[in-house]
Amino acid sequence: MKTFKTTVISSVMMASALLATAAEGVQVDHLGVNNTLVRTDGAPRYLLLPVQEGNEDARINVLVDGKVAETIYVRLAKSKVDYMVPFDLSPYNGHKVILDVVSAQNRATVREAKNDVCWSRIELSDTFDTANREKYRPAFHHTPSYGWMNDPNGMFYKDGEWHLYYQWNPFGSKWQNMTWGHSSSKDLVNWTHHPAAIKPNGLGTVFSGSCAVDVDGTAGLGKDAVIALYTSAGTSQMQSLAWSKDNGRTFELYPGNPVITLESEARDPNMFFNRETGEWNLVLAHSLEHEMLFFTSPDMKEWTLRSSFGKGEGAQDGVWECPDLFRLPVAGTDEEKWVLICNINPGGLFGGSGIQYFTGSFDGRTFTADTNQEGKIDTKWLDFGKDNYALVSWSDAPDGRRTAIGWMSNWQYAAEVPTMQYRSANTLPREIGLFRATDGEVYASSVPSPELESLRGKLVRNERRMSVGKKVRDIALPTAGDGVCEILMTIDARKAKSVTLRLEGETGENVTMTYDPVASTFSFDRRESGIVDFSDDFPAVTVAPTFEKDGRIDLRLFIDRSSIEVFGNGGRFSMTNLVFPASPYKTLSVSADGNARLSDVKIYELKN
């Protein structure tokens, strides 16, 4: 009997020793083929979890002192580790933490489950390395420090800082665990990352929404409090409120949530204070009904539905989401128009997601769209590339500016682009304006925010005039900083049928852009731009109207490691497209069908 007891104790000690060797401070208990407990006392800052992207999500209930504190979903590694993600233990310091893991992977036996590589690679650490390990991480665009990102949301300006929140997965580079990530900037160029601002709770994950500074304290939550209104996405979608007393660093959840419930799916509330009516306005996407709903409130807690707009209008192929509503002057006139942004997916101009908008009037209750000469409401697009979506603007921007930013990807392939440490960047920030075109219609313009000029480094090319014909002329691009640069030029094609600009790499990869002065169009062909085979929807040609009739355009191009943004004619058209070249584009070749002239050609190196 004594010998038997000694044998049992020895086996337990041996098993414990093996576990300690695999991950010191972590105990792993397998309860079945799909259920495992991971125990730790939470002393270090992080528990690092190994991820294999090809796996399905495991559901992890985080138990603190026996109670469920949160639930997360992680693609735990089975046969290989693609990267690690951190679970922050600091809120539970001094408590016993258990991860109750339920895997979706099929195993025949517990022995097979024990062989998953994740159990031996889980580790405790006081740090988590977010240093860039990606070839295609942008040099000058905002990205998350790691993990998946999609829609920008909740943006506001206060006390000299631009606050940017975004849909974020802290536990992997695929869509899941939607949380409000948070970054801030004093110049729209350099960004500081902050801890997650709003996390999933019992009402669901945290989808898109908006923030506003409550200058007058109308919500009863303090003068100058930052109020957030967002979609809680659980079994159903509902709208929740939170507030911050520290300029958006941390938020408290309103105990009366949700503040808006409907009988059908609605999301992405966007609110602002209407000085003319003295109340809060809110636009809510009635997604599957292809319409926007308009609400009013005295205090952001009690909302009254006033009207709707959109059924049967504009692009109707996909869900409507991520609205924005604001008023702008029409350039060169005394006229003002309201602009209703309506992001749509799918059904974008070139497939997948896109940004449509409407101009018109708004009386605080009802939006009335402009009509054309035939009495119909035109479908208008804010960007003529494939990779600008969920664009919304900052509230309370200084000097009456309407500064906006979008998610630089497309739902057709966002999860498959060739990055892994992180996925997705934001577009460059842009200033939205209005102009009246030669057809008499009012359109939205988009120009890079003025702060972006601070990115400019060395001026490597400054050509006052250049004649262009059928013979190709090559212009060398900067080699520093992976070839990131800004290119400016004016094209006079009044004596040409077309002008072609081609960005070329060492291995023949290229992006071909063509200005057609007869059709007044500018096209962008990325079918041979580099890596394109991760999705059948990625190789594409996009085309923009140039909104001119005189055969002349000006261009401003921003080239980053994995994107090209084109702004033409003072922002009358813009085009955002991802590219993944094997090596940086090194040459800009220019040719014309006929005789054309380039002037004021400037190329700047851009800073990281």
N, C-alpha and C positions, 0 to 999 in steps of 0.2 A: 504493500500500500504506500509505503514511504517512497519506494523507487518510482512508482507510477506518478506520484505528485511531483517529484523532482523533474521527471520527463516533461510533463505538461508545462511547468514553469519555464523550463529551458526553451521549449518551442515558442512560447509567447515572447520570451526575451529575444530570441533570434529574429522573429518576425518584426518586433519593434526596432531592432537594430537595423534591419534591412530598410524599413521605412525611414528611419532617421538619416541613413546614408543617402537615400534618394531625394529627400527633401527635409532638411533639418527644421524642426519646429512645426512640421505638418504631419498629421496622422490621417491616413486614408483607410476607410472601412468599406468594404464591398458588401452590400446587402442583397444583391441579386444581379441578374444579367443587365438590368437597366437602371439600377439605383446604387449610388455611392455617397458616402458621407466624407467630407473633408473638414478636419478639425484644426483650429489654431487658436492661440490665446490672444492674437491680435497685437502683439508687441511691436513689430516693425510697421512701417507705413503702408506697404503694399503686399498683397498676395498676387504674384504674377501667374497668370493663367495662359497655358499654351493653346494656340489657335491653329486649326487646319481648315482653310476656307472651303474646301470641297465637302466638308461634313455638314450634317444638319445641326440646327441649334439644340443644345441641351438646355433644359429649364433648370435654373438654380434658385432655390429658395434660400435666402440668407437668414439663418436663425441666430439671434443674439439673445443669450440667456434663455433659450428655448422658445422665443417668440419670433415670428416672421417679420424682419425689418424691411426687406425689399426682395424683389424677384427680378432676376436678370436672365438673359439668354446669350449663350456663348457657344461657338462652334469648336468645342474642345477637340484637341488633336487626338487622332487614333493611330496613324502610322507615321506621321511626320509633323514637325512644328514649322509653320510658316512664319509666325511671329508671336510675341507675347503681348498680353494686354493687362493693365493693372486694375485690381480691385482695391479701392482705398479702404484700409482698415482703421484709419485714424478716428473716424466718428465713434468707433466701438472700442477704443483703447481701454484696456483693463477688464474687458468682458470676454466671455467665451463665445467664439464665433464658429458656427457650423454651416458649411455649404451642403445643402441637401440637393444632390445632382440627379436629375432624371434624364437619361440619354435617350435620344430617338433612334440610335443605332442598334441594329439587331445583332445580338450575340447568342450563341447556342448555350454557353455555360458561363458561370462566374469566372472560371479560370481564363476564358477568352477575354472577358471584360477587363480583368486585371492587367492584360497585356497592352492595353491602350497606353500610348506613350505619354499622354497628358499626366498620368498619375505620378510618374517618376520625374517629370519636368516642372511640376508646380513648385514654386519657391517663394520664400519671403525676402523682401528687400526694402531698404529705406529709400531707394531711388528708383526712378523709371527713366530710361534713356529715350528721349524723343529726338535725338540728333538725326538729321535727314539721311536716309539710306536709299533714297529713290532718285533714279536718273531723271525722271520727268516731273519732280516736284517743282512748281513754279519758283522763279527767282524773285518776282515782285508782285505776285497776287496773294491774297489772303487764303490760307489753307488752315485746316485744323492741325493741331500739333501731332495728332495721330488719329486713326479711325475714320469711319464713314462720316460724310457731311452731305446734306442736301439743302433745302430751302433756307435762305436768310430770313430772319423774322425778328420782330420786337425791337427794331432799331430806333434809337433816339439820340439826340444831342443834348448835352447838359454840361455846364461848367467847363467848356473848352474840350470836352471829350466826345468822340463818336463811339457809341456803343453798338456792337453788332452781335446779335444772337443768331443761332443757326441750329437746324435739325442735326443732331449728332448721335452717333453710336459710340459710347466710350469703350465698348467691348468687342470691337471688330470693324473690319473695313467693308462689310456688307450692311444693308439697311436692317436695323433692328434697334430695340431699346431706346426709342426716340426720346431725347433729352434736349433741353436748351443748353447748348454750348455757348460760351461767352468770350468775346475778345473786345478790346477797346483800343482806340487810337487817338492821338492828338492831331494827326495830319493826314489821315486816310491812306497812309503809305506804310508806316511802321505799326505793327499790331502786337499787343500784349495779350497773352492767353490767361484766362482766369478759370477757377474751378467751375464746374457745372452750375448753372443758375437755377434751373427748375428741373426736378427729376420726376420720373413716373411715380404715381401713388395709387391709391385704391380706386380712383376714377379712371385710370388708364395711363397710357403713355402721353407724352407732351408733344402735340403737333404744333403747327405754325400759329402765329398770332401777332399781336402788335403791342407796343408800349407807348405811353404818353406821360408827360410831366404834368401832374395835377397842380398847376400853379396856384389855384385858389382853394385847394383842399376840398373840392366838391364831394369827393368820395368819403370824407370823414376819416381819412387815414393819414392825415397830416398834410400841411402845406408843402408844396414842392415834392411830394412823394412821387415815385415812379410807379405807375400802375400798368400791370401787364394783363392782357386778356388773351387767352389761348384756348385751343381745342384740346380737351381731354378725350383721348381715343381709347375707350375700353370696348365693351360689347357694342356700345353705340357711341356716337360722337356728340359731345356737349361742350359748352363754353364755360371756362373757369377763370377766376380772377385771382391775381396775386399782387402784392405791393412790396416796394423796397424803400427803405429809409437811408440806404448808404449808396445812392447813385447806381443802383442796378447790380451791385456785387452779390447781394443775397436777397432772396424774396421770402415773404411769408404768404402762406396760402389762406385765402378768405374762407372762413369756416362755413359760410353759406353756399359754397360751391355745390353744383354748377349754377351759374347765374342765367344761362339761356339753355333751354331744352326745346327740341322740336320733334315731330313725329317721323322725320326723315333725315337723311344724312346731310349735315352742314358743317362747314369748318373754316378755319383761317380768318378769325375776326380781325378787322382793321378799323381802328377808331381814331377820332380826332375831335377836339373841341371847336364847335362852330360859334365864333364870336357874334355872328349876325343874328343867330337864333337863341344864343345863350344856353345851349345844351350840347350834350355829347352826341355825335353821329357815329354810327357803326355800319360797316358793310360786311356781310357774311356770305360766303359762297355756298349756295344751295346746289351742291356739286352735281348730283345725278339729274337734277331738273334743269341744268344748263341755264342758271339765272343767278342774279345777285339779290340779296335781301337787304333792306335798309331799315335800321332801327334808330330810335332816339332814347336818351336817358338823361336825368338830371344829375346822377351820381355814379354812373358806371356799374351799378349793382342791379337796378331795376330797368329792364329794357322793353321798349314797346315797338313791335313790328309796324312799320308805316307803309312800305311798298316793296315792289320787286321790279327787276328789269332783266331782260335778256332772252326770255323764251322765244325761240324761233329767229333770233338775231345773231349776226356774226357767225363765227365758226362753232359748230354744234357737235362735232364728231366725238369729242372726249369730255371728261369731267371738267367743270369749271372750278378753279381754286385760286388761292393767294390773291385776293383783290387789293386794290388801293384806289383811293379817290382823293383828288386834290384840284385846286384851281390855279391856273397860270395865265399870264398875259400872252396875247398873240404878238409875236415880234413885229415891230414897225407899225403897230396900230394901238388904239386906245381900248381895244376889245379884250375881254377875258373869257376863257372857257374852262369848264370842268373836264377833267380827264378821269375816266374810269378804266383802270388796268384790270384785265381779266386773263390770268394765266390759264392755259388749257393743255390737257394731256389725256390721250393722244389728240391728234388733229392739228398739230402745228403746221406751219407753211411748208416745211420740207420733211415732214414725218416726225412722229413722236411729239415732244413737248414744244411749246412756243408761247409767245406773249402777244395777245391781241389787246386792243384798247378801243375805247369809244370817246369821242368828244361831245360835249353838250352842255346842259344847264342842270343845276341842282338847287332846290329851294329849301334844303334841310329835311325834306320828306321824300321827294321823288326825283329821280334822275331821268332827264329827257334827252335822248341822243339826237345829235345833228343828223340831218338827212341830205342826200345829194340832190342834184337837179331833177332827178326822177322821183324824188320823195322816198327813197329807200335808204336804209342805214348801211353804210359801207363797212366791210371788214377791213380793219387796219392792223398792221403788224409793227411792233416796236423794234425788232431786230430781225435781220434777214440771213442769219446763220442758223446752225442747228443747235448751238450750245449756249443759249442764254434763256434761263427759265426761272420762274418764281421771283421775278424782279419786283421789289417793293422799295419804298423810299423811307428815309429817316424822318421821324417827326421832330418838330422844333429845331430844324436846321437853321443856322444863322443867316442873316441878311436876305431872308425870303427865298433862299435856295431850295430847289427840289432835287435833292441828291439821292440817287438810287443805286442799287447793286443787285445782281442776279446770281443764281447758281449756274456755274459754267459747266454744264453737262446736259445730257438728254436721257430721259428714262428708257429709251430704246437700248442703251448699252452702258449706262452709268456704272453698273456693278461689274462690268467686264473689262473696263479700260486697263491698260497694262501697268497698274501700280498696285501696291499691296500694303505698305506701311500706313498709307492714307488713301482715301478716294474722294476726289472732287476738290475744286477750288471755286472761289467766287470770281465773277467778272471784275474788271476795273470799276471803281465808282464813277458814276456818270451824272451829269447835270441834264435834267429833262426840261425841254422848252417846247414852244408851239410856233409854227409858221404857217402861212397860207401859201400854197403851191400855185403853179400856173393853171391848174384845173379849177381853181377857186375853192378847193377844199382845205380844211385846217388839219395839219398833221403834227405829230410829235417828233421832236429832234432829240438827239442824245450825243453829248460831247463829253470827253474825258474831264473829270474834275480838275480844277486848276492846280491843286496840290500835287498832281502827278508830274508837273514839270520839275519838281525837286528830285525826281529819279534820274534826271539827265546827268550823264558824266561827260566824257570826252566827245567833242564833235569830230567825227572821223571822216565826214564827207560834207562838203558845202559847194554845190554846183549851181551857179546862177542860171545858166541856160544849157540845154542839151537837145540837139536834133535827133529824131528817131525815125527810122524807116524799116525796110525789110531786113536789113543787116542787124543782127543781134548785137546790142551793146551790153557789156557786163559791168556791173558795179560790185566791188568787193564789200562784203558785210563784215562787221566786227567779229573777231575770233575770241575776244576776252569774254569771260562770264558765260560760256556755252552759247555765245552768239546772240544773247538777248539784246534787243535794240529797239529804237523808235525811228521810223522812217516818215519823212514829210515830203510832199511834192505837189506841184500843180501840173495837170495834163491839159494841153490844148490839142484837141483832136478834130478841129474843124475841117482839116484836109485829109482825114484818115477815116477808113471804115471801122477800124478797131485798133486798140493799143493793148499789148499783152505784157504783163509783169509776171516773171517766173522766179520763185524762190527755189534754189537748187542746192542739194547736198552733194557730198562726195561720191555717193553710190547711185546717183541718178534719181533719188527721191526728189519730188518737187511739188510745189503748190503753184497752180496757174491761175492768175487773176486777169480778167479781160474786161476792158471798158469798151462798150459799144455806144458811140455817140449818136448813131441813127435811132437805135431803140431806147436810148437813155437808160442803159442798164449796166450794172457791174456784177460780174460773176466770180465765183471762188470754187476752184476744182481741187479737192483734196484726195482724189482717188488714188494718187501715187505719192501721197505725202509722207509715207513711212509705214509704220505698223498699222494696218487697216483690217486685218483678217479676224480680229476678235469678235466682229459683228458684221452681219450682212448689211446692216443699216448704216454703218459708219462711212464707207466710201460714198461720197456724194458731191454733187455740184449745187451750190446755192446761188441765188440771183437776187439782186436788189435793184429797185428803181433808183435812179440818181436825182430825180426831181429837178432836172434842168433840161433846157432845150437848145443851149448854145454851144454844145460840143466841148465844154470845159468843166473840169472837176478838180477839186483839191482833195488830197488823201492824207490821212494820218494813220500809220500802222504801228501797232505794238506787238512785237514778237517775243514771246517767252519760250521756255523749254518745251511746253506742250500746248501752246495756244497761240492764235493770231486774232487780234481784234482790229477791225478796219472801221474808221470813221471818215465819212465823205461829205464834202460840201457843207462844212460847218456843222456836221452832225445830222444833216437831213436824212442820211441813211447810215446805218451801222450794221456790222456783221461780225458775229462771234463764232469761231470754229476751233475745236481742238485739233491738234496734230501730234503725232508721235514719231518724229524722224529718228533714224538710227544714229545719225550724227547731226549736229546743228547745221542749218542752212548757211552756206558760206558765200553765195553769189545771188545777186538780184539781176536777172537778165531782162532787158527791155527791147521790144520790137513793135513795129506798127505795120498795118496793112494800109499803106499810103504814107503821108508825111505828117508827123506829129512833133510837138515840142514839149519838153519837160522843163520846168523852171522851179527855182527855189528848192532844189533837192538837198535835203539835210538828213544826215544819219547820225544818231547819237548812241553811244554806248549807254546802257542803263545799269544803275547800281542794284546790288542785291538788297 
